[in-house]
Amino acid sequence: MLSMKGKYGLKAMCHLAGLPAGEMAQSSEIAEANAISKKFLDAILADLRNAGFVHARKGRAGGYCLARPGEDIMVGHVLRVLDGPLAPIPCASRTAYHRCSDCPDETACSVRLTMLEVREAIASILDTRSIEAMRRMAGGGDLETAAALHEA
């Protein structure tokens, strides 16, 4: 399940993706526009900065901006930084694999095999959807995708 940290991080990244080139946004502005606690957002933005997704500048004209174009930042990469692996269970993870202690044969474990499919389905969307594409969906710029999602 997506944590509040992951959800708010994605909202902040979409906010930053919507800024004109060269413009920065202060955390208070992002927090207010997205109904996020500023203190919580500051911690999230620090994680995103440490991971190289955003740049921060202190001072009066400071704030935050994306470190690279929103088209080049995939949703799955951001979520792994904020929430950890995408897999629902450790034995289905590619980045944080850990064998289950109660499983005598993981190659025949129906739970693991199903969760591998779930992980692949999640990754197939999140690792191919950019922050910019996500932002456009909400802004009406990608109406076909938004309409398809409402029909599903």
C-alpha positions as a Markdown table, in Angstrom:
| # | Residue | x | y | z |
|---|---|---|---|---|
| 1 | Met | 0.0 | 0.0 | 0.0 |
| 2 | Leu | 1.2 | 3.5 | -0.8 |
| 3 | Ser | 2.2 | 5.3 | 2.4 |
| 4 | Met | 1.3 | 8.9 | 3.1 |
| 5 | Lys | 5.0 | 9.7 | 2.6 |
| 6 | Gly | 4.9 | 8.2 | -0.9 |
| 7 | Lys | 1.7 | 9.9 | -1.7 |
| 8 | Tyr | 2.8 | 13.3 | -0.6 |
| 9 | Gly | 6.2 | 12.9 | -2.2 |
| 10 | Leu | 4.5 | 12.2 | -5.6 |
| 11 | Lys | 2.2 | 15.3 | -5.1 |
| 12 | Ala | 5.3 | 17.4 | -4.4 |
| 13 | Met | 7.1 | 16.1 | -7.4 |
| 14 | Cys | 4.1 | 16.8 | -9.6 |
| 15 | His | 3.9 | 20.3 | -8.2 |
| 16 | Leu | 7.6 | 20.9 | -9.0 |
| 17 | Ala | 7.1 | 19.4 | -12.5 |
| 18 | Gly | 4.5 | 22.0 | -13.2 |
| 19 | Leu | 6.8 | 24.9 | -12.5 |
| 20 | Pro | 8.2 | 27.0 | -15.4 |
| 21 | Ala | 11.8 | 26.2 | -16.2 |
| 22 | Gly | 14.2 | 27.8 | -13.8 |
| 23 | Glu | 11.6 | 28.6 | -11.2 |
| 24 | Met | 11.7 | 27.3 | -7.6 |
| 25 | Ala | 8.9 | 26.7 | -5.1 |
| 26 | Gln | 9.2 | 27.0 | -1.4 |
| 27 | Ser | 8.1 | 24.1 | 0.8 |
| 28 | Ser | 5.4 | 26.2 | 2.4 |
| 29 | Glu | 3.9 | 26.9 | -1.0 |
| 30 | Ile | 4.0 | 23.2 | -2.0 |
| 31 | Ala | 2.5 | 22.2 | 1.4 |
| 32 | Glu | -0.3 | 24.7 | 1.2 |
| 33 | Ala | -1.2 | 23.9 | -2.4 |
| 34 | Asn | -1.3 | 20.1 | -1.7 |
| 35 | Ala | -2.7 | 20.1 | 1.9 |
| 36 | Ile | 0.5 | 18.6 | 3.4 |
| 37 | Ser | 2.0 | 19.3 | 6.7 |
| 38 | Lys | 5.1 | 21.5 | 6.0 |
| 39 | Lys | 7.2 | 19.7 | 8.6 |
| 40 | Phe | 6.4 | 16.3 | 7.1 |
| 41 | Leu | 7.0 | 17.7 | 3.6 |
| 42 | Asp | 10.4 | 19.1 | 4.6 |
| 43 | Ala | 11.5 | 15.6 | 5.6 |
| 44 | Ile | 10.2 | 14.2 | 2.3 |
| 45 | Leu | 11.9 | 16.8 | 0.3 |
| 46 | Ala | 15.1 | 16.1 | 2.1 |
| 47 | Asp | 14.9 | 12.5 | 1.1 |
| 48 | Leu | 14.1 | 13.4 | -2.5 |
| 49 | Arg | 17.1 | 15.8 | -2.5 |
| 50 | Asn | 19.4 | 13.2 | -1.0 |
| 51 | Ala | 18.3 | 10.8 | -3.8 |
| 52 | Gly | 19.0 | 13.4 | -6.5 |
| 53 | Phe | 15.5 | 14.0 | -7.6 |
| 54 | Val | 15.3 | 17.6 | -6.5 |
| 55 | His | 17.6 | 20.5 | -6.0 |
| 56 | Ala | 17.4 | 22.8 | -3.0 |
| 57 | Arg | 18.6 | 26.4 | -2.7 |
| 58 | Lys | 18.6 | 28.3 | 0.6 |
| 59 | Gly | 17.8 | 32.0 | 0.9 |
| 60 | Arg | 15.2 | 34.5 | -0.1 |
| 61 | Ala | 15.0 | 33.3 | -3.7 |
| 62 | Gly | 15.5 | 29.7 | -2.7 |
| 63 | Gly | 13.3 | 26.7 | -2.7 |
| 64 | Tyr | 13.0 | 23.5 | -4.6 |
| 65 | Cys | 13.0 | 22.4 | -8.2 |
| 66 | Leu | 13.4 | 19.1 | -10.1 |
| 67 | Ala | 17.0 | 18.0 | -10.6 |
| 68 | Arg | 16.2 | 16.9 | -14.1 |
| 69 | Pro | 13.1 | 17.1 | -16.4 |
| 70 | Gly | 10.0 | 15.5 | -15.1 |
| 71 | Glu | 9.9 | 13.2 | -18.2 |
| 72 | Asp | 13.2 | 11.6 | -17.0 |
| 73 | Ile | 11.9 | 10.8 | -13.5 |
| 74 | Met | 9.9 | 7.6 | -13.2 |
| 75 | Val | 7.2 | 7.3 | -10.5 |
| 76 | Gly | 8.6 | 3.9 | -9.4 |
| 77 | His | 12.0 | 5.3 | -8.7 |
| 78 | Val | 10.6 | 8.0 | -6.5 |
| 79 | Leu | 8.4 | 5.5 | -4.6 |
| 80 | Arg | 11.3 | 3.1 | -4.0 |
| 81 | Val | 13.2 | 6.0 | -2.3 |
| 82 | Leu | 10.3 | 7.0 | -0.2 |
| 83 | Asp | 8.5 | 3.7 | 0.5 |
| 84 | Gly | 11.0 | 1.0 | -0.3 |
| 85 | Pro | 10.5 | -2.0 | -2.6 |
| 86 | Leu | 7.4 | -2.3 | -4.7 |
| 87 | Ala | 6.9 | -6.0 | -4.0 |
| 88 | Pro | 4.2 | -6.9 | -1.5 |
| 89 | Ile | 6.4 | -9.5 | 0.1 |
| 90 | Pro | 10.2 | -9.7 | 0.5 |
| 91 | Cys | 10.6 | -13.0 | -1.5 |
| 92 | Ala | 9.1 | -11.3 | -4.6 |
| 93 | Ser | 11.3 | -8.2 | -4.4 |
| 94 | Arg | 14.1 | -7.5 | -7.0 |
| 95 | Thr | 15.8 | -4.8 | -4.9 |
| 96 | Ala | 15.3 | -6.2 | -1.4 |
| 97 | Tyr | 14.9 | -9.9 | -1.9 |
| 98 | His | 14.7 | -11.9 | 1.3 |
| 99 | Arg | 13.8 | -15.6 | 1.4 |
| 100 | Cys | 10.8 | -16.5 | 3.7 |
| 101 | Ser | 11.8 | -18.7 | 6.6 |
| 102 | Asp | 8.6 | -20.7 | 6.4 |
| 103 | Cys | 8.9 | -21.7 | 2.8 |
| 104 | Pro | 10.5 | -25.0 | 2.0 |
| 105 | Asp | 10.5 | -24.5 | -1.8 |
| 106 | Glu | 10.0 | -21.0 | -3.1 |
| 107 | Thr | 9.9 | -22.2 | -6.7 |
| 108 | Ala | 6.7 | -24.0 | -5.9 |
| 109 | Cys | 5.2 | -21.5 | -3.5 |
| 110 | Ser | 1.8 | -20.3 | -5.0 |
| 111 | Val | 1.8 | -17.2 | -2.7 |
| 112 | Arg | 5.3 | -16.1 | -3.9 |
| 113 | Leu | 4.5 | -16.8 | -7.6 |
| 114 | Thr | 1.3 | -14.7 | -7.4 |
| 115 | Met | 3.1 | -11.9 | -5.6 |
| 116 | Leu | 5.8 | -11.9 | -8.3 |
| 117 | Glu | 3.1 | -11.3 | -10.9 |
| 118 | Val | 1.7 | -8.5 | -8.7 |
| 119 | Arg | 5.1 | -6.9 | -8.4 |
| 120 | Glu | 5.6 | -7.1 | -12.2 |
| 121 | Ala | 2.2 | -5.5 | -12.8 |
| 122 | Ile | 2.9 | -2.7 | -10.4 |
| 123 | Ala | 6.4 | -2.1 | -11.8 |
| 124 | Ser | 5.2 | -2.2 | -15.4 |
| 125 | Ile | 3.2 | 0.9 | -14.7 |
| 126 | Leu | 5.3 | 2.8 | -12.2 |
| 127 | Asp | 8.6 | 2.2 | -13.9 |
| 128 | Thr | 7.3 | 3.5 | -17.3 |
| 129 | Arg | 5.2 | 6.4 | -16.0 |
| 130 | Ser | 7.1 | 9.7 | -15.6 |
| 131 | Ile | 6.3 | 12.4 | -13.1 |
| 132 | Glu | 5.5 | 14.7 | -16.0 |
| 133 | Ala | 3.0 | 12.1 | -17.4 |
| 134 | Met | 1.5 | 11.8 | -14.0 |
| 135 | Arg | 1.2 | 15.5 | -13.7 |
| 136 | Arg | -0.4 | 15.8 | -17.1 |
| 137 | Met | -3.1 | 13.2 | -16.2 |
| 138 | Ala | -4.4 | 15.3 | -13.4 |
| 139 | Gly | -4.1 | 18.5 | -15.4 |
| 140 | Gly | -6.2 | 17.2 | -18.3 |
| 141 | Gly | -3.2 | 17.0 | -20.6 |
| 142 | Asp | -3.5 | 13.2 | -21.0 |
| 143 | Leu | -7.2 | 12.8 | -21.3 |
| 144 | Glu | -7.0 | 9.4 | -23.1 |
| 145 | Thr | -5.2 | 7.8 | -20.1 |
| 146 | Ala | -7.4 | 9.5 | -17.6 |
| 147 | Ala | -10.5 | 8.3 | -19.4 |
| 148 | Ala | -9.2 | 4.8 | -19.7 |
| 149 | Leu | -8.6 | 4.7 | -15.9 |
| 150 | His | -12.1 | 5.9 | -15.2 |
| 151 | Glu | -13.6 | 3.2 | -17.4 |
| 152 | Ala | -11.6 | 0.4 | -15.8 |
